[in-house]
Amino acid sequence: MQVNFYATLRYVVGSKMVNFNLPDRVTVQQLLDEMLRCYPALRRELVDEQGNLYPHVHIFVNGRDARFLEHAMDSELTTDDSISVFPAVGGG
């Protein structure tokens, strides 16, 4: 499953895109868990102490924020889905 990382997250994972060896029908949460397992440094960037995704971090599935999908983080994914992870970005 291909995941595109943006902004500072690219420096954490060392690449713009990472392939995770996951089957179809894993959930967004399971993908997040795998990202954290493979890249422990992402933990401080993506989740709070309870393991919940920070409100300012967005995981997009086919262009839609996972929080707004019918089953949110429990939404199932396929290997054909386009997954992107965005941290908070500030500017002025």
Backbone as JSON, one array per atom type, in Angstrom:
{
  "sequence": "MQVNFYATLRYVVGSKMVNFNLPDRVTVQQLLDEMLRCYPALRRELVDEQGNLYPHVHIFVNGRDARFLEHAMDSELTTDDSISVFPAVGGG",
  "N": [[0.85, -1.16, 0.0], [0.74, 2.07, -1.0], [1.89, 5.07, 0.47], [1.84, 8.53, 0.57], [3.88, 11.01, 1.89], [3.99, 14.25, 3.34], [5.5, 17.54, 3.62], [7.21, 18.09, 6.67], [7.11, 15.44, 7.42], [8.23, 13.91, 5.45], [10.93, 14.08, 5.91], [11.16, 12.61, 8.21], [10.48, 9.96, 7.46], [12.19, 9.67, 5.37], [11.61, 9.78, 2.68], [9.43, 10.66, -0.07], [7.4, 8.92, -0.73], [6.2, 5.87, 0.56], [6.08, 2.36, 0.55], [3.94, 0.11, 2.09], [3.67, -3.15, 3.2], [0.83, -4.36, 3.15], [-2.32, -6.04, 3.22], [-5.36, -5.86, 1.18], [-8.3, -4.36, 2.59], [-7.44, -3.64, 5.13], [-7.76, -1.38, 7.87], [-7.87, 2.24, 8.14], [-6.84, 2.91, 10.62], [-5.3, 0.6, 11.2], [-3.39, 0.85, 9.2], [-2.18, 3.24, 10.06], [-1.13, 2.3, 12.5], [0.77, 0.49, 11.48], [2.45, 2.26, 10.12], [3.52, 3.63, 12.31], [4.82, 1.54, 13.59], [6.8, 0.85, 11.74], [8.16, 3.25, 11.46], [9.1, 4.59, 14.09], [9.7, 7.21, 14.92], [7.7, 8.74, 13.85], [5.65, 8.73, 15.66], [5.67, 10.86, 17.59], [5.02, 12.89, 15.89], [2.52, 12.35, 14.82], [0.57, 11.23, 16.62], [-1.14, 11.47, 19.85], [-0.52, 10.97, 23.43], [-2.28, 8.92, 24.04], [-2.44, 7.57, 21.7], [-4.08, 8.57, 19.75], [-4.82, 10.15, 16.68], [-3.45, 13.3, 16.09], [-5.39, 16.32, 16.05], [-4.55, 18.16, 14.12], [-3.29, 16.72, 12.18], [-3.66, 15.08, 9.11], [-5.01, 12.34, 7.4], [-5.47, 11.45, 4.23], [-7.69, 9.73, 2.13], [-8.01, 8.78, -1.02], [-8.3, 11.49, -1.61], [-10.04, 12.41, 0.35], [-10.48, 13.43, 3.69], [-9.79, 11.15, 6.21], [-11.16, 11.3, 8.63], [-13.68, 12.11, 7.92], [-14.79, 10.11, 6.47], [-17.21, 7.47, 6.09], [-16.8, 5.48, 8.07], [-14.73, 6.56, 9.42], [-11.64, 6.29, 11.06], [-11.86, 3.58, 11.06], [-12.44, 2.84, 8.52], [-12.17, 0.76, 5.68], [-9.41, -0.04, 3.57], [-8.06, -0.33, 0.23], [-5.45, -1.73, -1.82], [-5.34, -0.16, -4.03], [-6.12, 2.36, -3.28], [-5.47, 5.85, -2.89], [-3.31, 7.21, -0.66], [-2.51, 9.78, 1.55], [-0.52, 11.64, 3.83], [-0.64, 14.39, 5.88], [1.0, 16.79, 7.85], [0.47, 19.43, 10.29], [0.69, 22.6, 8.82], [2.19, 25.67, 8.89], [2.17, 29.17, 8.2], [2.64, 32.4, 6.78]],
  "CA": [[0.0, 0.0, 0.0], [1.56, 3.28, -1.11], [1.5, 6.23, 1.26], [2.6, 9.74, 0.29], [4.1, 11.86, 3.05], [4.2, 15.65, 2.95], [6.17, 18.5, 4.51], [8.24, 17.58, 7.57], [7.03, 13.98, 7.55], [9.15, 13.31, 4.46], [12.25, 13.98, 6.54], [11.1, 11.55, 9.22], [10.49, 8.65, 6.8], [13.29, 9.64, 4.42], [11.13, 9.66, 1.31], [8.1, 11.21, -0.36], [6.44, 7.83, -0.81], [6.64, 4.62, 1.19], [5.21, 1.19, 0.35], [3.73, -0.74, 3.25], [3.21, -4.46, 2.75], [-0.43, -4.64, 3.82], [-3.34, -6.55, 2.31], [-6.63, -5.13, 1.07], [-9.27, -4.41, 3.69], [-6.98, -3.13, 6.43], [-8.4, -0.1, 8.17], [-6.98, 3.41, 8.23], [-6.15, 2.78, 11.91], [-4.28, -0.43, 11.06], [-2.31, 1.45, 8.41], [-1.48, 4.15, 10.96], [-0.35, 1.47, 13.42], [1.93, -0.03, 10.74], [3.38, 3.38, 9.9], [4.21, 3.9, 13.58], [5.71, 0.41, 13.85], [7.94, 0.93, 10.82], [8.85, 4.54, 11.64], [8.74, 5.02, 15.44], [9.82, 8.67, 15.07], [6.44, 9.36, 13.44], [4.72, 8.77, 16.78], [5.57, 12.21, 18.17], [4.49, 13.79, 14.87], [1.17, 12.0, 14.38], [-0.41, 10.83, 17.63], [-0.96, 11.91, 21.23], [-0.09, 9.93, 24.38], [-3.24, 7.82, 23.99], [-2.38, 6.94, 20.39], [-5.06, 9.17, 18.85], [-4.29, 11.07, 15.68], [-3.59, 14.72, 16.45], [-6.4, 17.01, 15.21], [-3.92, 18.92, 13.04], [-2.72, 15.78, 11.21], [-4.72, 14.58, 8.24], [-4.77, 11.21, 6.52], [-6.42, 11.51, 3.13], [-7.93, 8.51, 1.35], [-8.6, 9.19, -2.31], [-8.61, 12.92, -1.57], [-10.98, 12.74, 1.43], [-9.95, 13.28, 5.03], [-10.31, 9.92, 6.81], [-12.1, 11.62, 9.7], [-15.0, 12.37, 7.36], [-15.3, 8.92, 5.8], [-18.34, 6.89, 6.82], [-16.34, 4.75, 9.25], [-13.56, 7.29, 9.94], [-10.4, 5.52, 11.12], [-12.19, 2.17, 10.85], [-12.72, 2.64, 7.1], [-11.29, -0.21, 5.05], [-8.63, 0.43, 2.43], [-7.56, -1.3, -0.75], [-4.11, -1.36, -2.28], [-5.49, 0.83, -5.09], [-6.45, 3.67, -2.73], [-4.42, 6.87, -2.8], [-3.2, 7.61, 0.74], [-1.59, 10.88, 1.79], [-0.47, 12.08, 5.22], [-0.24, 15.8, 5.98], [1.09, 17.38, 9.18], [0.07, 20.83, 10.31], [1.6, 23.47, 8.1], [1.93, 27.07, 9.22], [2.78, 30.13, 7.29], [2.08, 33.72, 6.98]],
  "C": [[0.9, 1.23, 0.0], [0.99, 4.4, -0.27], [2.43, 7.38, 0.91], [2.67, 10.58, 1.55], [4.45, 13.26, 2.59], [4.91, 16.42, 4.05], [7.21, 17.79, 5.38], [8.22, 16.06, 7.72], [7.95, 13.27, 6.56], [10.53, 13.14, 5.06], [12.28, 12.84, 7.56], [11.2, 10.17, 8.56], [11.59, 8.53, 5.75], [12.89, 9.55, 2.97], [9.77, 10.33, 1.16], [7.04, 10.12, -0.29], [7.04, 6.58, -0.19], [5.6, 3.54, 0.88], [5.15, 0.4, 1.64], [3.12, -2.05, 2.75], [1.98, -4.87, 3.56], [-1.44, -5.14, 2.81], [-4.52, -5.59, 2.17], [-7.43, -5.32, 2.35], [-8.7, -4.14, 5.06], [-7.67, -1.79, 6.65], [-7.37, 1.02, 8.17], [-6.19, 3.3, 9.53], [-5.05, 1.73, 11.84], [-3.11, 0.07, 10.23], [-1.51, 2.4, 9.28], [-0.6, 3.36, 11.93], [0.91, 0.91, 12.74], [2.94, 1.07, 10.45], [4.19, 3.66, 11.16], [5.16, 2.77, 13.94], [6.98, 0.52, 13.01], [8.8, 2.17, 11.03], [8.47, 5.1, 13.02], [8.83, 6.53, 15.66], [8.56, 9.4, 14.62], [5.48, 9.54, 14.62], [4.57, 10.19, 17.34], [4.98, 13.22, 17.19], [3.0, 13.58, 14.59], [0.14, 11.77, 15.48], [-0.07, 11.37, 19.02], [-0.58, 10.73, 22.12], [-1.02, 8.72, 24.38], [-3.25, 7.1, 22.64], [-3.39, 7.47, 19.4], [-4.39, 10.16, 17.91], [-4.51, 12.5, 16.13], [-4.63, 15.37, 15.53], [-5.8, 17.74, 14.01], [-3.23, 18.03, 11.99], [-3.87, 15.18, 10.41], [-4.22, 13.41, 7.4], [-5.87, 11.24, 5.47], [-6.47, 10.19, 2.39], [-8.68, 8.93, 0.1], [-9.1, 10.64, -2.25], [-9.58, 13.34, -0.47], [-10.32, 12.48, 2.78], [-10.6, 12.06, 5.69], [-11.32, 10.19, 7.92], [-13.53, 11.77, 9.19], [-15.52, 11.22, 6.51], [-16.37, 8.28, 6.67], [-17.91, 6.2, 8.12], [-15.06, 5.35, 9.84], [-12.32, 6.4, 9.93], [-10.63, 4.02, 10.98], [-12.57, 1.86, 9.4], [-11.7, 1.67, 6.52], [-10.64, 0.38, 3.8], [-8.36, -0.7, 1.47], [-6.19, -0.84, -1.19], [-4.17, -0.35, -3.42], [-5.8, 2.23, -4.57], [-5.22, 4.57, -2.72], [-4.42, 7.4, -1.37], [-2.14, 8.7, 0.87], [-1.67, 11.31, 3.24], [0.13, 13.47, 5.27], [-0.12, 16.21, 7.45], [0.53, 18.81, 9.12], [1.13, 21.65, 9.6], [1.23, 24.9, 8.43], [2.6, 27.97, 8.22], [2.16, 31.49, 7.5], [2.34, 34.61, 5.82]]
}
